Amino acid sequence: MNRLKTWFRYNNKNAYSIAALMPLVEADIAREPKDGIMLYSFASAQAEGVYAEVSNAKVDAVYIAGGPHPSALPEEVLEHFDFVVIGEGEETLPELLQVIEEGRGPASVKGIAYKCQGRVKFTEKRSPVDLDCYPPFGKILAPLEISRGCPWGCTYCQTPRLFGSCMRHRSIPIIAKYACHHKDIRFTSPNSLAYGSDGRVPRLEKVEALLKVLAEQKKPIYFGTFPSEVRPEFVTPAALELIVKYCANKSLSLGGQSGSPAVLRRIGRGHGRAEIETACELALDYGLVPQVDLIFGLPTESEEDQRLTLDLARWIAAKGGKVRAHHFTPLPGTPLAGTRPAPLAEDVEACLGRLALQGRLTGTWSAASMTD
């Protein structure tokens, strides 16, 4: 039997996903479609470009899609692809590839969608994986994924819909094993300071145990910085003392999202504006620059709500912090899917532009400033 060559369609936006899956399957990197089995992982912002590429490809390939957009909209994706891996791929993808190679029907593979006689079929949902059973990366290095899942369920966010509301963590020995491959140690997590906890109540003894073991490797540790972040109410003097003691951080990434108490309640953030301000002040007290994510254009957001968020952005900048502004994008699979962004007030947009020119704000805060 001739084995089909398997390829990951690589780009800089899906590098972390590919890094986690490459150790589990025999596949090479491709930057364009090739004969064999083509594996794609993509978010909603890349979907139209991916569809165009697949539709125009002149190759003999089986196309498999995974990632946030395919997991949320498998029926749409199956107009262009042969199979969709829904949710986590560590167990599903190797099993699906084996079935394809052996020429068997895919119905036995949990966690996929496919077409049969023109109709979309869904197989049994797969349970969340045990992170310790799978490497965080292989030949392609990536930040260490220490946690998955989130209990908060913010209405704009895909994380709990993809990975569940029960937070799962890699164990310290496994994290330390893979940290040896890095010159400096960085992480991915929905909330780094929730390591070892249920995601609602911090377990700082678990965080300290992790950082203490990693510090033995005598490398710079960056904890709670991009591509990770922390929730504002988890920022306490005790937490910051750990970061200052063990880490090389000069900044701390905070998920604030809005300066409007009403908007924070509606999107289910589970904290208010006061917690954001307190977290910023504490970070600065400990010599860390707070870098705060704020979203503009959330549905039902009034101009007054936007001005409250702008006021928070100016307050952060005046204190010496930084703001990363985001334009709301309705993501499939979330409660806000299908909603329309609220238009940005002219005075708010103008002021955000001035803050950006002053170097106090970065990001894409309006539809006009967004790029894929």
C-alpha positions as CSV (number, residue, x, y, z in Angstrom):
1,M,0.0,0.0,0.0
2,N,1.4,3.4,-1.0
3,R,1.4,5.7,2.0
4,L,0.0,9.2,1.4
5,K,2.4,12.0,2.2
6,T,1.0,14.2,5.0
7,W,1.6,18.0,5.1
8,F,0.9,20.7,7.7
9,R,0.0,23.9,5.9
10,Y,2.2,26.3,7.9
11,N,1.9,30.0,8.5
12,N,2.9,32.2,11.3
13,K,-0.6,32.3,12.7
14,N,-0.9,28.6,13.3
15,A,2.6,27.8,14.4
16,Y,1.7,26.9,17.9
17,S,-1.0,24.5,16.8
18,I,1.4,22.8,14.4
19,A,4.1,22.6,17.0
20,A,1.9,20.7,19.3
21,L,0.6,18.2,16.6
22,M,3.8,17.5,14.7
23,P,5.3,15.1,17.3
24,L,2.1,13.0,17.0
25,V,2.0,12.4,13.2
26,E,4.4,11.8,10.4
27,A,4.1,15.0,8.5
28,D,6.2,17.8,6.9
29,I,5.7,21.5,6.5
30,A,4.1,23.0,3.3
31,R,3.6,26.6,2.4
32,E,1.2,25.7,-0.4
33,P,-1.1,22.7,-1.2
34,K,0.6,19.5,-2.2
35,D,-0.5,16.0,-3.2
36,G,-1.3,13.8,-0.3
37,I,-3.1,14.8,2.9
38,M,-3.2,18.5,3.7
39,L,-3.7,19.6,7.3
40,Y,-5.0,23.1,8.0
41,S,-5.5,24.9,11.3
42,F,-7.0,28.3,11.1
43,A,-9.1,31.0,12.9
44,S,-12.0,33.0,11.5
45,A,-9.8,35.8,10.2
46,Q,-8.0,33.4,7.9
47,A,-11.0,31.4,6.7
48,E,-11.7,33.2,3.4
49,G,-8.1,33.0,2.3
50,V,-7.9,29.3,3.2
51,Y,-11.1,28.6,1.3
52,A,-9.8,30.4,-1.8
53,E,-6.5,28.5,-1.6
54,V,-8.1,25.1,-1.3
55,S,-10.6,25.9,-4.1
56,N,-7.9,27.0,-6.5
57,A,-5.4,24.2,-5.7
58,K,-4.4,21.9,-8.6
59,V,-3.3,19.0,-6.4
60,D,-4.7,15.6,-5.6
61,A,-5.2,15.9,-1.8
62,V,-7.4,14.9,1.1
63,Y,-8.1,18.1,3.1
64,I,-8.4,18.1,6.9
65,A,-9.3,21.2,8.8
66,G,-9.0,22.0,12.6
67,G,-8.7,24.9,14.9
68,P,-11.1,27.6,16.2
69,H,-13.0,28.3,13.0
70,P,-13.5,24.8,11.7
71,S,-14.5,23.6,15.2
72,A,-17.2,26.2,15.5
73,L,-18.5,26.0,11.9
74,P,-17.8,22.5,10.6
75,E,-20.7,22.6,8.1
76,E,-19.3,25.7,6.4
77,V,-15.8,24.3,6.4
78,L,-17.0,21.0,4.9
79,E,-18.0,22.9,1.8
80,H,-14.2,23.1,1.1
81,F,-12.7,20.3,3.2
82,D,-13.1,16.5,3.4
83,F,-12.9,16.3,7.2
84,V,-13.0,18.6,10.3
85,V,-11.4,17.8,13.6
86,I,-13.6,19.4,16.2
87,G,-11.8,20.7,19.3
88,E,-8.5,19.2,20.5
89,G,-6.6,17.2,18.0
90,E,-4.0,15.3,19.9
91,E,-6.0,12.1,20.0
92,T,-8.3,12.7,17.0
93,L,-5.9,13.6,14.3
94,P,-3.6,10.5,14.5
95,E,-6.6,8.2,14.6
96,L,-8.2,9.9,11.6
97,L,-5.0,9.7,9.6
98,Q,-4.8,6.0,10.3
99,V,-8.3,5.4,9.2
100,I,-7.7,7.3,5.9
101,E,-4.5,5.4,5.2
102,E,-6.2,2.0,5.8
103,G,-9.2,3.0,3.6
104,R,-11.7,2.5,6.4
105,G,-14.8,4.6,7.1
106,P,-14.4,7.5,9.5
107,A,-17.5,6.8,11.6
108,S,-15.5,5.2,14.4
109,V,-13.2,8.3,14.9
110,K,-14.5,10.4,17.8
111,G,-14.5,14.2,17.5
112,I,-14.8,14.7,13.7
113,A,-17.3,15.9,11.1
114,Y,-17.4,14.7,7.5
115,K,-19.8,14.4,4.6
116,C,-21.5,11.2,3.6
117,Q,-23.8,11.1,0.6
118,G,-24.0,14.9,0.7
119,R,-25.0,15.1,4.4
120,V,-22.8,16.3,7.2
121,K,-22.1,13.6,9.8
122,F,-20.9,14.2,13.3
123,T,-19.2,11.4,15.3
124,E,-19.3,11.0,19.1
125,K,-17.7,13.9,21.0
126,R,-14.3,13.2,22.4
127,S,-13.4,13.8,26.1
128,P,-10.8,16.5,26.9
129,V,-7.2,15.2,26.7
130,D,-4.8,14.7,29.6
131,L,-2.1,17.3,28.7
132,D,0.6,15.3,30.4
133,C,0.1,12.5,27.8
134,Y,1.1,14.7,24.9
135,P,4.2,16.9,24.3
136,P,3.7,20.7,24.0
137,F,6.0,20.8,20.9
138,G,8.5,18.8,18.9
139,K,10.9,20.0,16.2
140,I,9.1,23.3,16.1
141,L,9.6,25.1,19.4
142,A,6.7,27.0,21.0
143,P,5.9,28.6,24.3
144,L,5.0,26.0,27.0
145,E,1.3,25.5,27.2
146,I,0.7,25.0,30.9
147,S,-3.1,25.2,31.1
148,R,-6.2,24.7,28.9
149,G,-9.8,25.6,29.5
150,C,-11.5,28.5,31.3
151,P,-14.4,28.6,33.8
152,W,-15.5,32.2,33.1
153,G,-17.3,31.8,29.8
154,C,-16.9,35.4,28.6
155,T,-19.5,35.9,25.8
156,Y,-16.9,37.0,23.1
157,C,-14.4,34.2,23.8
158,Q,-13.9,30.9,22.0
159,T,-11.6,29.3,24.7
160,P,-14.2,27.7,26.9
161,R,-16.2,26.5,23.9
162,L,-13.1,24.9,22.3
163,F,-11.4,23.5,25.5
164,G,-14.2,23.4,28.1
165,S,-14.9,25.2,31.3
166,C,-12.8,22.9,33.5
167,M,-9.2,24.2,33.7
168,R,-6.6,21.5,33.1
169,H,-2.8,21.8,33.7
170,R,0.4,20.1,32.7
171,S,2.3,18.8,35.6
172,I,5.5,20.5,36.8
173,P,7.9,17.6,35.8
174,I,6.5,17.6,32.2
175,I,6.8,21.4,32.0
176,A,10.3,21.3,33.3
177,K,11.3,18.6,30.9
178,Y,10.3,20.6,27.8
179,A,11.6,23.9,29.3
180,C,15.1,22.5,28.8
181,H,14.7,23.1,25.1
182,H,14.3,26.9,25.4
183,K,16.8,29.6,26.0
184,D,14.2,31.5,27.9
185,I,10.9,30.2,29.2
186,R,7.5,31.5,28.1
187,F,4.0,30.2,28.5
188,T,0.6,30.0,27.0
189,S,-2.4,29.9,29.3
190,P,-5.8,31.6,29.5
191,N,-4.6,32.9,33.0
192,S,-1.1,32.1,34.1
193,L,-1.8,33.0,37.7
194,A,-4.5,30.3,37.7
195,Y,-1.9,27.5,37.2
196,G,-2.8,24.5,39.4
197,S,-6.2,25.9,40.3
198,D,-9.8,25.6,39.1
199,G,-9.4,29.0,37.4
200,R,-11.6,30.8,39.9
201,V,-9.6,30.7,43.1
202,P,-5.8,31.0,42.8
203,R,-3.5,28.4,44.2
204,L,-0.3,30.5,44.5
205,E,1.5,27.6,46.2
206,K,1.2,25.7,42.9
207,V,2.4,28.7,41.0
208,E,5.4,29.0,43.3
209,A,6.2,25.3,43.0
210,L,6.3,25.6,39.2
211,L,8.4,28.8,39.2
212,K,10.8,27.4,41.8
213,V,11.5,24.2,39.7
214,L,12.0,26.2,36.5
215,A,14.3,28.7,38.2
216,E,16.7,25.8,38.7
217,Q,17.4,25.8,35.0
218,K,19.0,29.3,35.3
219,K,17.2,30.8,32.4
220,P,15.0,33.9,32.1
221,I,11.4,33.1,32.9
222,Y,8.6,35.3,31.5
223,F,5.3,34.6,33.4
224,G,2.0,36.4,32.6
225,T,3.4,38.1,29.5
226,F,2.4,37.6,25.9
227,P,1.3,35.1,24.5
228,S,-0.2,34.5,27.9
229,E,-2.0,36.9,30.2
230,V,-3.5,37.1,33.7
231,R,-6.9,38.1,35.1
232,P,-6.9,41.4,37.0
233,E,-8.4,40.0,40.3
234,F,-5.6,37.4,40.4
235,V,-3.0,40.2,40.7
236,T,-2.2,40.5,44.4
237,P,0.9,41.5,46.3
238,A,1.6,37.8,47.0
239,A,1.4,36.9,43.3
240,L,3.6,39.8,42.2
241,E,6.2,38.9,44.8
242,L,6.5,35.5,43.1
243,I,6.9,37.0,39.7
244,V,9.5,39.5,40.9
245,K,11.4,36.8,42.8
246,Y,11.6,34.1,40.1
247,C,10.9,35.9,36.7
248,A,12.6,38.3,34.3
249,N,9.4,40.1,33.6
250,K,9.4,43.8,32.9
251,S,5.7,43.8,32.1
252,L,2.5,42.0,33.0
253,S,-0.3,41.3,30.4
254,L,-3.8,41.9,31.8
255,G,-7.1,41.1,30.3
256,G,-9.3,44.1,31.1
257,Q,-11.6,44.3,28.1
258,S,-13.7,47.3,29.1
259,G,-13.8,50.3,31.3
260,S,-17.6,50.2,31.6
261,P,-19.0,48.3,34.6
262,A,-22.2,47.6,32.7
263,V,-20.3,46.1,29.7
264,L,-18.1,44.0,32.0
265,R,-21.2,42.5,33.5
266,R,-22.9,41.9,30.2
267,I,-19.9,40.0,28.7
268,G,-19.5,37.9,31.9
269,R,-16.0,39.0,32.8
270,G,-16.5,38.3,36.5
271,H,-14.6,41.4,37.7
272,G,-15.2,45.1,37.6
273,R,-13.2,48.2,36.6
274,A,-11.9,48.6,40.1
275,E,-10.0,45.3,39.8
276,I,-8.4,46.4,36.6
277,E,-7.2,49.7,38.2
278,T,-6.0,47.9,41.3
279,A,-4.0,45.4,39.2
280,C,-2.4,48.1,37.3
281,E,-1.3,50.0,40.4
282,L,0.0,46.9,42.1
283,A,2.0,45.9,39.0
284,L,3.6,49.4,38.8
285,D,4.4,49.2,42.6
286,Y,6.4,46.1,41.8
287,G,8.2,47.6,38.9
288,L,6.1,45.9,36.2
289,V,4.5,47.8,33.3
290,P,0.8,46.7,33.0
291,Q,-0.1,46.0,29.4
292,V,-3.9,45.9,29.3
293,D,-6.1,44.5,26.6
294,L,-9.3,46.6,25.9
295,I,-12.0,45.8,23.4
296,F,-13.9,48.5,21.5
297,G,-17.2,48.0,19.6
298,L,-18.7,45.3,21.8
299,P,-22.4,44.8,20.9
300,T,-24.9,46.9,23.0
301,E,-21.9,49.1,23.8
302,S,-23.1,52.7,23.9
303,E,-21.0,55.7,23.1
304,E,-20.9,56.4,26.9
305,D,-19.6,52.9,27.5
306,Q,-16.9,53.6,24.9
307,R,-15.9,56.8,26.6
308,L,-15.6,55.0,29.9
309,T,-13.2,52.5,28.2
310,L,-11.3,55.3,26.6
311,D,-11.1,57.0,30.0
312,L,-9.6,53.8,31.4
313,A,-7.1,53.7,28.6
314,R,-6.0,57.3,29.2
315,W,-5.7,56.5,33.0
316,I,-3.5,53.5,32.3
317,A,-1.3,55.5,29.9
318,A,-1.0,58.4,32.4
319,K,0.1,55.9,35.1
320,G,2.8,54.6,32.9
321,G,1.1,51.5,31.6
322,K,0.4,50.4,28.0
323,V,-2.9,49.6,26.2
324,R,-3.5,47.0,23.5
325,A,-6.8,48.0,21.8
326,H,-8.9,45.5,19.9
327,H,-11.9,45.9,17.6
328,F,-14.6,43.5,18.6
329,T,-15.0,40.6,16.1
330,P,-17.9,38.2,16.6
331,L,-16.4,34.7,16.7
332,P,-18.4,31.6,15.7
333,G,-19.4,29.3,18.5
334,T,-19.6,32.1,21.1
335,P,-22.8,33.7,22.5
336,L,-22.0,36.9,20.5
337,A,-21.6,35.1,17.2
338,G,-23.6,36.8,14.5
339,T,-23.9,40.1,16.4
340,R,-22.7,43.4,14.9
341,P,-20.0,45.5,16.4
342,A,-21.1,48.8,17.8
343,P,-19.9,51.7,15.7
344,L,-17.0,53.6,17.3
345,A,-17.8,57.2,18.3
346,E,-15.7,59.7,16.3
347,D,-14.2,61.4,19.3
348,V,-13.3,58.1,20.8
349,E,-11.6,56.9,17.6
350,A,-9.7,60.2,17.3
351,C,-8.4,60.1,20.8
352,L,-7.3,56.5,20.4
353,G,-5.4,57.6,17.3
354,R,-3.6,60.3,19.3
355,L,-2.7,57.8,22.1
356,A,-1.2,55.5,19.4
357,L,0.8,58.4,17.9
358,Q,2.2,59.1,21.4
359,G,3.3,55.5,21.7
360,R,0.9,54.8,24.6
361,L,-1.5,52.5,22.7
362,T,-1.1,49.7,20.1
363,G,-3.6,47.5,18.3
364,T,-6.6,47.6,16.0
365,W,-9.5,49.6,17.6
366,S,-11.7,50.2,14.6
367,A,-12.8,48.2,11.5
368,A,-10.8,50.6,9.3
369,S,-7.6,49.8,11.2
370,M,-8.0,46.0,11.1
371,T,-5.7,43.8,9.0
372,D,-5.7,40.0,8.7
